[in-house]
Amino acid sequence: MDSEKETRLKQIKLFEDFAEDVEALEKIFQLGIIKTARKGEVIIKEGDLGDSLYILLSGTVRIQKKTLQNEPYTVVIMQEKDNVYFGELALIDEDRRSATVVAESDINLFCLSRHDFLQFCEENPYMGFKITLQIARKLSTTLRKMNKDVITLFEALVSEVEGQDIAL
C-alpha cells in the first residue's frame, strides 16, 4: 500500500483504532478495490439497494436528497480533505440508500463490499468489532441529532398552530 492510501485510511474515522497499525490498514486496504468516476457520474442513487462502503480518495462529491415533490436538493459538497466516506450502513445490512452521491469532479474511490467485509469480520473478529463499533457510534450520533431535529420541528409546529385561530 502506498503512503497516500495509508494516510487516507488513517484519517477515516471508521479505522481510527488502527491508525498506527500499518499491517491492519494494509489488511483493510486489501479488502477493497479502487474505482474511478467521471464528473457528473452517480456513485450511489437514493432508493437503490446498497452493498458497499465508499471512501473518497481524491476529488469532490455532492450529496443530494429528494424533496417530497421528487426534486433533488444538495445537502453538502465534500472533498477528500474532509475524510469523506459514505454507504457504511451497507456493510451491516442491505437496505435502500438514503441519499444520492454524485461526482463533482473526476474522483477516485476505495470501495468495500458487504460480502468482503463480513468475511473479513469472520477472519478478524477484533478488527471487525472495532469497525462495526465505529459505524454504531456514527449511527447513534445521527439518531440523536435527528431526534433533536424532530423535537424542534414539532415545537415549531405547535407554536404555529397555537398562534393561529383554526376555523372549523
N, C-alpha and C positions, 0 to 999 in steps of 0.2 A: 504494500500500500504506500502510495507516495505521501509526502508530508502535507500537501494541500488537503487531500481527502482525510487524512488523520486529524488535521487541525479542525476541519469542518465537523467531523463526528464528535470530537472533544467538546465542541461548543453547543451541541444539540442536547437539550435538557433530558431527553429520554435516556441518554447514555452517560449522564454526568457521573454516575457511580463508577464508571470505568475510564474516566478522563485521563488518569495517569497510568493506565494499563494498556500498553501498546498491543500486547498479544490479544487481549479481549476485544479491542477495537478492530483488530485485523479479522478476528472471527466474525464479528458483526458485519464488517465490510464484505467479507467473502460470501455472506448470505444473499446479498442483493445483486442487482445489475444497474449499470449506468444507462440512462435513457436521455435522449435529446429531444427537444421540441422547438419548433419554429415560432416566431412571434405570431400571436393570434390563435395558436393551436389550443384546443381544450384538453386539459390533463384529466380533470375529474368533472363529471356533469351531475349537477344536482338531481337527485331522484334515481340515479343508476345504482346498481348493487356495487359495493366496494369490496375489494380483497387485497389492497396494497397500501402501504405507507410510502410516502414520498418525502425526500429531503432535498431541498433546493441547494444545489452545489454552486451554481452560478446563474446570474440573470435576475429577472423580476417577474413576479406573478401578480395577478389580480384575483381577489376572492370576491365572488358575486353570489347574491341570493336573489330569489324571485319574490315579487310583491304578490298580494292576493289577486291582482289583475294579470299575473304571469309576466310582468315586466322585470327585466334584470336591473339590479342596482349594485353598485360597488360597495362592498363592506370595507375593504382595505387593499392597498397595493403594498407588496412586500418584496424586499431584495434579499439576496443571500446573506448580506451583512446582518440581517435581522434573525439569523439562525432559524430559518423557516422549515417547518415540517408540517405535513397535513395528511389526513387519512389514517391517523394512528388507531382510531377505533376499529378499523377494518382488520387490524391484527387480532382483535378479540372476537368480533362477530361479523357475520355477513349481513349487512343492513344497507339501507338506502343512503346515498351520500347526501349530506345536509347543505352542501354548497357547490358551486361551480368554481373551478380553478382554471384560469386562462393565462397562457404565457404572454407577458407584456413585452418580452424581448426573446431572443433566442436563449434557451436555457439548457442546463444540464441538471439531471435529477438522479439521485440514488433511490432505487425502487426496491422495496422489500415486500414479498408476498406473504399473506397469512399462512399459507401452507408451509413455506420455508421457515417462517418464524415459529410456528407451533412445533415443527420438527426440531428446530434449534432448542426450544424450551425443554423438550423431552431429553435431549442430549446434554443440555447445560441448564439444569433447573435453577441454580442460584442466579445466573445471569438473566434467565427468562423471568424469574420472580422480580428482580430489581427493575427490569424494563417495564414489566406489567404494572408494578407499583408506581412508576412514574406516570404511566398512562392513567391510572386510577387517581393520582393526585391532580393531574390536569383536569380530569373529568369532574372531580369534586369541586375544584375551584370554579369551573364553568357553571356547574349546577348551583353553587351558592350565589354567584353573580346573577344567574337567571332568576333565582328566587327573589332576590332583592329587586330586580327589574320588574317582575310581576307585581310585587307589593307596591312599588312606586306607581305603576300603571293603574292598579286597582284604586289606590288612594286618589290619583288624579281623576279617575272616572267618577268616583264617589263625590269628590269635591265639585266636579262639573254638574253632576245630576242634582246635588243638594242646592246648588246656586241657581237653579232654574226652576220655574214653575212648570210642572208637567200637566198638560191638558189631557183629560181623559175623555 
